[in-house]
Amino acid sequence: MLPFTREQFVAVFANYNSGVWPAQVLAYMLGLGMVILLFRRSRIGDRIIGGGLALMWVWTGIAYHWFYFSSINRAGFVFGALFVLQGVILLHGAVLRDHLKFGPAAGPTAWLGWALVVYAAVLYPLVGSRVGHRYPEMPMFGITPCPVTVFTFGLLLLTTGPVSRWIVVIPFVWSLIGGSAALLLNVPQDLLLLVSGFIAIPLIVLRDRGSLHGVAGQQSHSTQVLRAPVD
């Protein structure tokens, strides 16, 4: 049993969207800029994309969870702390350590990544509108938990190098918590969130293992060449 009603849940979004305007527009501008930078393949671009994700998580943790959602559920303070922590993890890994490398690629992993990015930014609100969720009583891209999580999974699938397992832990946990709203609160647009972690994380792990094996193979080949006798 949830400690709040569906009407209270929807009212939080209405109050939140009204209170933070025009953050919705700025979030879409930031998201568009991050997608454009995927095609630039530069270190500064990687850091901006990672920093953009970090900003979305920290903003959502503080502005949505702490200042609004906590008014109907005290667990919002815990959820907000998790989102802020995820933002710090992304800031450390992508911006300070420069460990995340983004870029367009081919194959099923990248295709799913693009599908999740498009879903989070475009299809998520359209599905919400289709089932009767009208603005401002709907989660918005870049500033509410579920679209941020789906968008994050999408971009992590569009990385070109290994992804630290620490970066996917909290998004996976939230895919289960937030995705439960699809069933408990009649939010069908969150159905994809509920399964996104189970699909995205195995693909990331398998892709990273393949790339690591490829690097190991290249290093082994290079060593053999260096050690080969010269005729």
C-alpha positions in Angstrom: 0.0 0.0 0.0 1.4 3.3 -1.0 1.4 6.2 1.5 -0.3 8.5 -1.1 -3.1 8.4 -3.6 -2.8 8.7 -7.4 -4.5 12.1 -7.2 -1.8 13.3 -4.8 0.9 11.8 -7.0 -0.4 13.6 -10.1 -0.8 16.9 -8.1 2.9 16.8 -7.2 3.8 16.9 -10.9 1.4 19.7 -11.6 2.8 21.8 -8.8 6.4 20.9 -9.7 6.1 21.7 -13.4 4.4 25.0 -12.6 7.0 25.8 -9.9 10.2 25.1 -12.0 9.2 26.6 -15.3 11.0 27.1 -17.7 13.3 24.3 -16.6 11.5 22.0 -19.0 12.6 24.0 -22.0 16.2 24.2 -20.7 16.2 20.5 -20.1 15.2 19.8 -23.7 17.9 22.3 -25.0 20.5 20.5 -22.8 19.4 17.1 -24.1 19.5 18.2 -27.7 23.0 19.6 -27.2 24.1 16.3 -25.6 22.8 14.3 -28.6 24.5 16.6 -31.1 27.8 16.2 -29.2 27.5 12.4 -29.6 28.6 13.0 -33.2 31.6 15.2 -32.3 33.6 12.4 -30.7 35.8 14.7 -28.5 37.0 14.6 -24.9 35.3 17.9 -24.1 32.1 16.6 -25.7 32.2 13.5 -23.6 32.7 15.5 -20.4 29.8 17.8 -21.4 27.5 14.8 -22.0 28.5 13.2 -18.7 28.1 16.6 -16.9 24.7 17.0 -18.5 23.6 13.6 -17.2 25.0 14.5 -13.7 23.1 17.8 -13.7 19.8 16.0 -14.6 20.2 13.5 -11.7 21.2 16.1 -9.1 18.4 18.5 -10.2 15.8 15.8 -10.0 17.1 14.6 -6.7 16.9 18.0 -5.1 14.2 19.9 -6.9 11.7 17.0 -7.5 12.3 14.5 -4.7 13.4 16.7 -1.9 11.2 19.8 -2.5 8.1 18.3 -4.0 7.7 14.5 -3.8 8.7 14.4 -0.2 5.5 16.3 0.7 3.5 13.1 0.0 6.1 10.5 0.8 9.0 10.8 3.3 10.9 8.3 1.2 11.4 11.2 -1.2 14.4 12.3 0.9 16.0 8.9 0.5 15.2 8.8 -3.2 16.6 12.3 -3.6 19.9 11.3 -1.9 20.2 8.4 -4.3 19.7 10.7 -7.3 22.3 13.2 -5.9 24.7 10.4 -5.3 24.2 9.2 -8.9 25.0 12.7 -10.1 28.2 12.7 -8.1 29.2 9.3 -9.5 28.6 10.6 -13.1 30.5 13.8 -12.4 33.4 11.9 -11.0 33.6 9.2 -13.7 32.7 11.3 -16.8 33.9 14.8 -16.0 36.7 14.5 -13.5 38.2 11.1 -14.6 37.1 11.3 -18.2 36.1 7.6 -18.2 33.0 7.7 -20.3 33.4 7.9 -24.1 30.3 8.6 -26.1 29.6 8.3 -29.8 27.3 6.8 -32.4 27.9 3.2 -33.3 26.2 0.3 -35.2 24.7 -2.9 -33.8 21.8 -3.8 -31.5 23.3 -2.1 -28.4 23.5 1.2 -30.1 20.1 0.8 -31.8 18.5 0.2 -28.4 20.4 3.2 -27.0 18.9 5.5 -29.7 15.5 4.0 -29.1 15.7 4.8 -25.4 16.9 8.3 -26.0 14.0 9.0 -28.4 11.6 7.3 -26.1 12.7 9.5 -23.1 12.6 12.8 -25.0 9.7 12.3 -27.5 7.6 9.2 -27.1 7.4 9.2 -23.3 5.3 12.5 -23.1 3.3 11.4 -26.2 2.3 8.1 -24.6 1.4 10.0 -21.5 -0.8 12.4 -23.4 -2.4 9.4 -25.3 -3.5 7.8 -22.0 -4.9 11.1 -20.6 -1.9 12.6 -18.7 -1.9 16.3 -19.7 0.7 18.9 -19.0 1.4 20.0 -16.3 0.2 16.8 -14.6 2.9 14.6 -16.3 6.6 13.7 -15.9 8.8 15.8 -18.1 12.0 15.0 -19.9 15.3 15.8 -18.1 13.8 17.0 -14.7 11.8 14.0 -13.5 13.0 10.6 -12.3 11.7 8.1 -14.9 12.6 10.0 -18.1 16.0 10.8 -16.7 16.7 7.2 -16.0 15.6 6.0 -19.4 17.6 8.8 -21.1 20.7 7.7 -19.0 20.4 4.1 -20.0 20.1 5.2 -23.6 23.3 7.3 -23.5 25.2 4.6 -21.6 24.3 2.2 -24.5 25.9 4.8 -26.8 29.3 4.7 -25.1 32.3 3.5 -27.1 34.3 2.2 -24.1 33.7 0.3 -20.9 31.2 1.6 -18.4 31.9 1.3 -14.7 29.4 -1.0 -12.9 29.0 1.7 -10.2 27.4 4.0 -12.8 24.5 1.6 -13.6 23.6 0.5 -10.0 21.3 3.4 -9.0 19.6 3.7 -12.5 18.9 -0.1 -12.2 17.5 0.3 -8.7 15.3 3.2 -9.8 14.1 1.3 -12.9 12.5 -1.1 -10.4 11.2 1.5 -7.9 10.0 4.0 -10.5 8.8 1.4 -12.9 6.5 0.0 -10.3 4.4 3.2 -10.9 3.4 1.7 -14.2 1.4 -0.9 -12.3 0.6 0.7 -9.0 -0.3 4.2 -10.2 -1.5 3.6 -13.8 1.4 5.2 -15.6 1.8 3.1 -18.7 4.6 5.2 -20.1 6.8 3.8 -17.3 6.4 0.2 -18.4 9.5 0.5 -20.5 11.4 1.8 -17.5 10.5 -1.3 -15.5 12.4 -3.5 -18.0 15.0 -1.1 -19.3 17.6 -2.0 -16.7 17.2 -5.8 -17.4 17.8 -5.1 -21.1 20.4 -2.3 -21.1 22.8 -3.6 -18.4 23.4 -7.1 -19.9 24.0 -5.5 -23.3 26.4 -3.0 -21.8 28.3 -5.8 -20.0 28.4 -8.0 -23.1 29.6 -5.2 -25.3 32.3 -4.1 -22.8 33.6 -7.7 -22.5 33.8 -7.8 -26.2 35.7 -4.5 -26.4 38.0 -5.6 -23.6 38.8 -8.9 -25.3 39.4 -6.9 -28.5 41.9 -4.6 -26.7 43.6 -7.6 -25.1 43.9 -9.3 -28.5 45.3 -6.2 -30.1 47.9 -5.8 -27.3 48.8 -9.5 -27.6 49.3 -9.1 -31.3 51.4 -6.0 -30.9 53.6 -7.8 -28.4 54.1 -10.7 -30.8 55.1 -8.3 -33.6 57.6 -6.5 -31.3 59.1 -9.8 -30.3 59.2 -11.3 -33.7 62.8 -11.9 -35.0 64.0 -9.7 -37.8 65.3 -11.5 -40.8 
